[in-house]
Amino acid sequence: MRSGLIATALVLLLLGGCFSGDREEPVPTPSPDLSSPPRAVAINRGPFQAGPFEAPQRGAYLGAWIKPDELTQVGRLAAVGALEQSLGRKLHFINTYRRFEQMMGTPSDAAFLADGAKLMISWATGDNRSILAGEHDELIREQARAIRKIKDPVMLRMRWEMDRPNLRATMWSGEDYIAAWRYVRKIFREEKADNVSWVWCPTAEGFIRGDAPAFYPGDDQVDWTCVDVYAGFEFQPIGTLMGPFLEWAAQRPKPIVIGEFGVAKAWGSEGRAAWLKDAERTFKVNKQIKAVAYFESDPDGNGPNQQFQLAGDERAFKAFLRLVRDPYFNP
């Protein structure tokens, strides 16, 4: 069992997770046909220039965010250890969330690294225009130095899901986000934090709407492309939900990480199991996907279409076990 943890009692509330919180709860609809072979869209096998966090030559890394019963260091340790014991294996990387001012390189980070895991840090940076005005330069420099001290390669999701409508007040526009991204990267470069792979991670919904690409900083600024995709409010095959993203990402010479994926309890054990089986096949035929991370969490205060924890759902968890024990996800 790993030691250490990121203590943050408000992490899901303050970071916002993956949801806007202003959507109506629909009545679950009949399951779509998940038996058809998934489409192979993003088929570039690499090799890729992925930055310090290198993509595997074959297969894909497996990671997760695991919400503890208690958001304490002990709770975090217990949650990760319990999931890994249930899976019968260790995760390649741990997804962890930080507010703008929460420092990187904590003792829990060190504990995960010491036990062989890597880190994907989801960093909720602040108002883009205040960043560009230089109001947070010292904080950004402190964070860059903290990551530099980690030494191991880190995936950094700078303000993931920046395309969410409820973040528009601080993102302002795609142009503002891109300028802030470049500004922060410049400071990291000045601080010689060269162990970072920069991960750009919007939502699948943003590609369906068509507004996510406007936030893309450019191939010269991004090491991994990424998407967060859920069968939450709509129960559709994962390939359908993230299809527009895959079409877009296939045109770029970057490895893909599925930063968060999950299927809501509202769709029932049988439907969840079928969706996860389809997700496994979809990841495997889209060879450009080089890392995936499940969102093992029932976020507090969210409705039934926003509850994704698999533990306790025997049939769904069994389907997930099939994925995690597939040699493809053990490169």
Sequence and secondary structure as in RCSB ss.txt:
>XXXX:A:sequence
MRSGLIATALVLLLLGGCFSGDREEPVPTPSPDLSSPPRAVAINRGPFQAGPFEAPQRGAYLGAWIKPDELTQVG
RLAAVGALEQSLGRKLHFINTYRRFEQMMGTPSDAAFLADGAKLMISWATGDNRSILAGEHDELIREQARAIRKI
KDPVMLRMRWEMDRPNLRATMWSGEDYIAAWRYVRKIFREEKADNVSWVWCPTAEGFIRGDAPAFYPGDDQVDWT
CVDVYAGFEFQPIGTLMGPFLEWAAQRPKPIVIGEFGVAKAWGSEGRAAWLKDAERTFKVNKQIKAVAYFESDPD
GNGPNQQFQLAGDERAFKAFLRLVRDPYFNP
>XXXX:A:secstr
        TTHHHHH TT  S              S               SS   SSS EEEEEE  SSSSHHH
HHHHHHHHHHHHTS  SEEEEEEETTS SS HHHHHHHHTT EEEEEEE   HHHHHTTTTHHHHHHHHHHHHHH
 S EEEEETTTTT GGGHHHH  HHHHHHHHHHHHHHHHHTT TTEEEEE  BHHHHHHT GGGG   TTT SEE
EEEEEESSS   HHHHTHHHHHHHTTSS  EEEEEEEE GGGHHHHHHHHHHHHHHHHHH TTEEEEEEEE   T
T  GGG    TT HHHHHHHHHHHTSGGG  
